Every structure is written in structure tokens, then in C-alpha cells.
Amino acid sequence: MSEKEISVLVRKYEQSIESGKPIYLDADEFGELAEYYDSLDEPDTAREIVEAGLAIHPTSSSLLIKKAKFAVYDGEYSQALEILDKSLSEYDFDLYLLRIECYLQLELYAEAYALTSEMLEKEENEAPETVFSELGFVYVEADCFREAVTYFLKSLKYNPENMDVLSDLAYAYEMLDNFESAIEVTNKILDIEPYTYEAWVNMGKLYSLNEELEKAIDAFDFALTINDSDNNVLKLKAHCLSLSGRAEEAIEIFDSLLKSDPDDVSIYFLLAECYQSLELFDEALHILSYYEKIKGETVESLSRKAYVFFQQGEYNKAAYIVRKGLVSYPDFLDLRMLAGEIAFKEDRLEEAKEFYLSIYSEDNDNFHLVDRLALVSIKEEDYEKAAYYTEKLLNMDVSNAAVKERLALLYFELDDKEHFNEILDQFTDKELLSLFQLIYIPQNPGYFDRDTLIVYLNRARETRTLFKNLEY
């Protein structure tokens, strides 16, 4: 509908409101009028128009879809489905798409998948690129990222340079922790439009998530050449500099950011972390004290100050702050963890274990925490419990040589032949030789083959070389 025709419709509608007389339009005109007011960010008016249209045209598929869309905007997915069930029975692309979205949001995945298959069989009018891209958008909104990837890739076969599809595909890969593929797709976006600011920022974030910090810094630099006034990107770059061991450069950026925006309190913590990494503890404490002058004493500032003292080995000062913090914030995980760390360092194992276990119930995938529980169990000579926690560590990081070695030694101490040999099968030849040399001191271990090493290790297990004499 032309701009002139829309103007006529709008005038008619506003006159009907002023006069209090109902307006009669056909279904398409009601739909166009609703779209117009929706585009003006006047959703209430748009909804009133749709209701007025349905009062005259109760079976209008287009108006029912618009009403259902409003329900979807409100998160009323069951209500939207009820509305859609009143629509005409013939196939309609938008109607099917909306139904699929509702099923997905209600986690009725079998119904969503069945309707998707049905739609793909019936669809004849829309371009395949559009069909697959729209499905991808619906699935990605419902956090069904694997399915979204499938549909985006199919859409890109018809139009490899669709920027919206490429952007959402990169996002879906990121949500699947497939950072390599997300980076590859973002590179395609930059091949098409090299000066896309958002793509360079996303590239930096993806490289940082993939622990390619230098590449992340380069990507943020490219973004900053396009827009050098984005403080968030400067913070991201500085954080990557800090993580990559370039804390001095990070400090320069954080200092300049503080001068331009002294009220950005997040910078104080980032700056304190930089000073800590350089073991400039007085400077870190000074920054945290400055933060407290602005914001007052917070649980975050307390835990960070306590950690600075802990890093310095000043356990009494750290413990005092932790106790003070736990009075007001007994559920704050960082404070409980630090309380456990102080107790562990001071060999108060039962107290350390109590704090660690209080966190473990809420955060059982924390590698450092599980490692601490394993070490406490070893110190208490509870090797079965230590093996349990060390197995969890290996599940988190299957290639961690130190964890494999510890687990082997635990099975060794427990005289668990079956599990001992199972873990030995996961060792590389180099790792196996390292374990052998930990137990034996042969003159020329290099001439032993793998099978010989395993025979000797099992012989040592049978003669019960003591694990507790080894430091872990």
C-alpha cells in the first residue's frame, strides 16, 4: 500500500475515533493500519485496530496472526496458539512459523519439529532462502542453536552473503561454544563488509573466548580505528592485555578511562586486578580504597581486599576482612571460598572442607574448588574420596597430565588394579615415563618400552610404595 493510501486510512481511522462511530474496512486494510501504528511504536493502538478488524472479519488469517503475534510479544504462547487454532485451515507460511515459535518457547519440541517438517513439505511460494532463514531465526530465539545452525547453513546455500543470517549463525556457533566456526563465519562477514564495526567487536570477543588473546587485541584495535570512543571496547582490549601478561599497557588504558569517566566503578576492580598480577599490592589496595570512598564498602570490595592480603601471605588480615564480610553477606561465594583457602593454607583441614563443601553444592563444576576438595581428602588420607574428586577433574579436562598422574597414584595407593590400568591406557608414552620416574629412579629409563613401563608400575603397586610420602 502506498504512502498516500496509508494516509487516507489513517485519516479515516482518526475521524472515526473523534466521532465515536465505528469504521468499516476490509481485513487487509485493518492489517495495514495496525502495521502502521505498530511501526510508530504505538502497540496499544495497533491492538485496538486488530480487535476492531476481527469483530468484522473473525476468520481473517492475517488479523488472527497479528493478534497472535501480540500475544507472543507478551510471552503468552499458549494464548497465541489458541488464537492461531481459530485461523483458516489452509496452509499459511507466517501462521506455521508463529505456531512453531510458540511450541519451541513452550518447550513442546516434538510438536515444533513435526510442524517444521510439515511446513517444509507444503511450502511452495516463499524462496528457500527465506524459508530456512526464518526458521533459523525462530530456532535461535528459542535457544535451539543446533537446529538454528542447520537452517542457517541451508539458507546460505541460496544466498551466501545474507548478513543477517551470517550474524545469527555466528551467534549460534558461539552459544554452542564452537568458537572456531563462529570466528570463521565472522571472517566471512568482514570479507563482505570490511568496515563493519560490530563484526570487529564480535571477532575480538570470540578470540578472547577462544583464548587467542593477541588476535582478540588486534580485532579490538581494528574496531577502535572505526570508532575510537567506545569505552566498552577499550575495556575489553585492556582486559585482554591484562590476561596476556601485558598488564602495564592495560593499566595505561584503565587510567585514561578513569580520567574520562571516574564514575565507572567497574574500572577500579579491573585496575586492581592488573596491579595484583604485577604483585603491586599497595597500588591494588589504594585503588580499592578509592573505590570505597565513592561507593562505600561493598561485598565485592571486601572480597577483593581480602584476596590481595591473601596473595601477600597476610592471612590474619585476610581472615579478619572475610569474617567481617560473612557477617553481612553469609551467602557470598567468593568470601566463603577465600575463607576455605585461608583455612587450607593454615592446615585447618576440617574447616577448609566445610567451606569448600558449602560452595560445592552450588558450584560443582568449579575446577579449582574440586581440586581443593581432592587435596583435602589426600591430606586426610581419604584416598577413595580423593579419587572421586580427581575423576571429576579429569572429566572437566581430559588431557590434563597432572590430573591423570594424580589419579593413577591414587589408584596405586588404593591397590585398585582395574582402574589403575584403565588410567594408564590414557597416558601418552611421555606421561607414562614421567609417572615411572616418579616412583622409580632407574639408571637408563629411556630403553623401556610402554609395556615394560606398565609391568614395572604394576609391580610397584603390588609392593605398595607409599603415596602419602609424595607431595601433592
N, C-alpha and C positions, 0 to 999 in steps of 0.2 A: 504494500500500500504506500502511495506517495505521501510526501510531507503535507501536501495540500489536503489530501483526503483525510489524513490523521487530524489535521487542524479542524476540519469540518466536524468530525466525530467528537472531538474534544469540546467544541463549542456546543454541540447538541447535548452532550452529557452534562456540561456545567449549567446549561439553561434548564435542563430537567431537574437538577438539584435545586436551583433557585426557585423554580416554580412549584416544586414538590410533586410534579407529575412524573409517572414512570416513563421510561424511554423504551422504545421498541427498536431493536437492531437484530440482524441475523447473527448466528453463532460466531462466524468469523470476525464480524465487526466488534462484538463483545471481546473476543480474544485479542484483537489488535489494540483495542482501547486499554485492556488490562496490561498488555505488554508495555504500552506507552507509559502508564503511571508507574509500573514496576521499574522501568528504566530511569524514572525520575526519583527513585528511592522513596516511593510512596506506596509501600506494600499494602497498607490498610485499605487505601482507595482501590487498588488493584483487586484485592479480595472481594470488596463490595461489588465491584463490577462483575466478577466471575459468578458470584452468588445471584446477582440480578439476571445474568445471562442464563444460568441453569434453571432459574424459575420459569423461563420461557422455553428453553431448549434443554430439558432434563437429560436427554440421551446424547448430547453433543460430546463426542470423544475428545475434541480439543479442549473444551472447557473443563471436562472432568479431569483431564491430565493436568491442566493448570491448577485446579483445586488440590489435586493430589500432590503437586509439586510444593504448594504452600505447606501442606501437612509434613512433607519431607523436610522442608526448611526448619520446621518447628521440632523435628525429631520424632514426629508422630507417625511412625512407619506402619503400625497396624491399622491406624485410621486411614492412611494413604491407600493401603491395599483394599480396604472396604470400599473406598471411593472408586478405585480402579475396577473393582468387580462389577460396578454398575455400568461400566462403559460398554460400547458395542462389542460384539464378539469377534468381528473381523480383525485381521492382523493389522497392527499399527506399530511402527518401529519405536516411536517415543514412549508409547504405552508399555511395551515389553521392557524397554530399557529401565523405565521407572519401577516396574514390578521387580526386576532383577535387583535394582538398588535396594528396595525395601527388604527383600528376602536376605540379601547379604548383611544389611545393617541389623536385622533381627537374628542373624547367625543361623538362618534356615538355608544352609549351604546346598543340601540335596535339591531343594526346590529351585534355588538360584541356578545351579548347574544345569538342571533339566530344562528350565526356561531359556537359558542361554543356547543350549543345543537346538531347541525348537525354533528360536529366533533365527539362528544361522541357517537352518533348513528353509525357512519361509522367506527370508529377506531376498528381495529381487530389485527393489527400487534404489536403495542407497548404494553409494560407491563402497566397495570393500574396504578401502582405506578408512572411510568414516565409520563403518560398522565396527571394525576392530579397534579403532582408536577410542570410540565412545565406550565400548566395553572395557577397554583398558582403564579409562578414567573412572568408571564406576567401581571396578575391582580395586583400584589403588585407593580410592576414598574409603573403602571398607577394610583396608589393611590386608587385602588378599594379594600380596605382592607377587607371588609366583605366577598366579593366573594373569595378573596385570602384565607382567613381562611377556608372557606368551602372546597376548593380544597386541601389545605394542609392537613386538617384532613382526607380527603378521601385517600390521598396518604399514610399517616402514618398508615392506617389500613393494608396496604400491607407491609410496612417496617417501623416499629415504631422507628428505630434507624438511620434514614436518617438525618444526622447532618445539611445538607444544608436546608432541609425542616423545621427542628425544629428551626433553627436560623431565617429563614424568617417568620415562624409562630409567634415566639416571637415578632419579629419586627412589624408584622401586628397587633397583640394584643396591643402593645404599642401605635401604631398610632391611635387605636380605644379607647385609654385611659382605656383599660381593663388591668390594671397593675397586678391584681391578676393572671389572666390567663397567662400573659407574664412571670411572676415570676415562675409559675408552669411549663411552658414549659422550661424555662432556667434551672430549677432544674433537669429536665429530661436530658438535655444536660450534666449537671455536673455529673449525675448518670452514664452516659455512659463514659464520659471522665473527671474525677475529676480535672485534672490539666489544663483545657482549660482556658488560661489567659483571652481571650476576653469575655468568658461567665461570669467569676467572675466580670469583669469590668461592663458588661451589667447588671448583677444582682445588683451591687451597685447602678447604675443609676436608675434601676427600683424601688428598695426600696426607694431611695430618692424621686422619683416622687410620690410614694405611701405614702410619709410622714412617712416612717418607718426608721427613721434616724439611730438608733442604729444598725439595721440589715444592713443598707447601709454601715456603717463604718466597720462592721465585714467583709462584702463582699469585700470591698476595701483592707482590711488587707490581706485577702486570696490572692487577686490579687498581692499585693505587696510582698508576700512571694515567688511568682513565678518570679516576675520582680520588683525589688525594685528601679529601676532607672527611672521609668516613672513619670515625674513631673506632667503630667496631672492628673494622678490618685491620686497623693499626694495632688494636689489642690482640687480635688473632695472630698477626705476624709476630708481635713481641712475645706472645706466649710460646709460639713455635721456636723462636730464637732461644728462649729460656730452656726449653726442653732439649734443644740440640746442643746445649753447652755453650751458648753464646749469650750468657746472662748479662754481660756488660752492655751489649748492644740493646738488649731488651730493656734494661734499666733506663737507657737514654730515651727510648720511646715512651716508657711509662711516665718518666719525669715530665716530658713535654706534654703528654696527655693530661697530667695533673695540673699543669700550669694553665692549660686551656679550659679545663673543667674540673676544678677542685672538689666539686660535689659528687663526682663519680666514685663512690666508695669502693666499687669492685677493684679499682686500680690499686688501692692500698694493699689488698691481700696479694695481688699478683706481684706487686713490687716487693713485698715482704718475702715471698717465695724465691724471688731472684736473689735477694741478699742471703737467704738461707742456703741456697745452692752454692754460693761463693763463701759460705761459712763466715759471713759478715753479720754476726748475730746481734751486735749492738745496733747496727743500722736497721735490721729487721724489727727489733723491739721498738726502736724510735718511730718507725713508720706505723706500727700497730698502736702505739700510744697516741700518735697524731690522729689516727682513725677514731680512737675512743674519745678524743676531745670533740670530734664532730658529731659522732653518732652515739656516744656513750658506750658503756661496757656491754657487749653482746656476747651471746654464746659462741659465735664464730671467733670473735677477737680473743676470748678467754682460751679457747682450744688451741688457737694458733700461737698465742704467747706461751702456753704450757709446752707446746711442741718445740718451740725454739729452745726453751730451757732444757727439755729432754735431750735435744740434739747436742747440747753442750755438756751433757752428763750431770747437770744440776737437778738431780731427781727430787730433792726436797722442795725446791721452788716449784718445779713442775707439778708435784703431788699436791702442794698447797692450792695452786690455781685450779687443778682438776677437782679437788674436794669442794672448793668454793662453787665451781660451776655446776657440779652434780646436785648440790642442794637446790638450786633453782631450775636446773634442766636435767633431771634424772634420766630422761629417755634419749638424750642426745648421744648418738652412736660414737662420734669422734672422741668425746670425753671418756666414754666407757672403754673404748679401745685404748686410749692413752693410759687410763688407769691400769688396764691389763698389762700394757707394755712396761710401765714403771715397776709393777709387782714382779713381772718376769725378769727384768734386769736385776732386781734385788733378790731374786731366787725365792720369792714368796709364791710358790707354785700353785697352791690351792686357791689363793686369792686371785692370781692371774687367770687360772682356769675358770673361775666363777664369772669374771668379767667377760672373758672370751665366749663362754657358752651363752651368756645373756645376749650377745650380739649374733652368735651363730644361728639362733632360732629365726632371726630376721634377715640375715645376710650370709647364707651358707655357701655362696659361690665366690666369696672373697678369698683370693688365693693366699694373701698374707695371713689372714685370720686362720684359715685351715692349716697353714704351715705352722703357725704358732701352737695350735692345739696338738699337732703331731709332735712338736718339740717338747711340749709339756709332758705328753704321755711318755716320750722317750726318757726324759729326766726322771719320771716317776717309775720307770722300768715296766710300764704297762704297754708291752710291745704289740699286743693284739689291737689295742685301741690306736696306737701309733700307726700300725699298718692300715687300719681302716681310713684314717685321715690322709695318709700318704697315697692310698689308692685314689681318693678323691682328687688329690693334687695332680696325679698322673692323668686322670680323666680330663682335667682342665687344660693340661699342657703335655700332650702325649710324647713330645720329643725332648722333654726336659731331662737331660742326662743326670743331673744331680738328684732329681726325684727318683728316677729309675734306680740309681745306685743305692739311695737310702732304703727304698722298698726291698731291694734284693738283700740288703744287710738285715732288715727286719725279719724277712722270711728265713734268712740264715740263722738268726738268733732264736727264732721260734722253731727251728728244725722242721720247717714246712717244705718238704721236698717238692711236692707238686707245684706250689705257687712259686717256689724259688726257681725251678727250671722254666716255668712259663715266663717269668720276667726276664730270665737270661736270654730267652729267644728273641726278646725285643731289643737287646743290646746290639749296637754295631760292634765290629771287631775291635775298634779303638776303645770303645766304652768298656768292653769286656776285659781288655788288657789293663785298663785303669782300675777296675774292680779287683782284678787278680793281684795287682801290685799293692793295693790297699791292705790285702790280707797276707800275702807272701812277699818275700824280698829275695827273688831268685837272682842268680848272677847274670844270666842271659835270657830274659823272658821273651825276647823277640823271636826265638826259634820255635815257640809253642804255637801250634795251630789252634783253631777255635775249639775243636772237640777236646783237645788236651787241656785247654784252659778250663772248660766246663767240668771235666773229670776232676781236676785239682780243686776247683771251687766246691764241688760236692763233697770231696774228701775232707776239706776243711770244715764244711758244715757238719759232717758226721762226727768230727772230733771236737766240735763245739768251741771254736775260737770265740772269745768273748766280745760281743758287740758293744757292751757298755763301756769298754775301755776306749772306744773311738769317740771323738768329739763331733757332735752334730748340733 
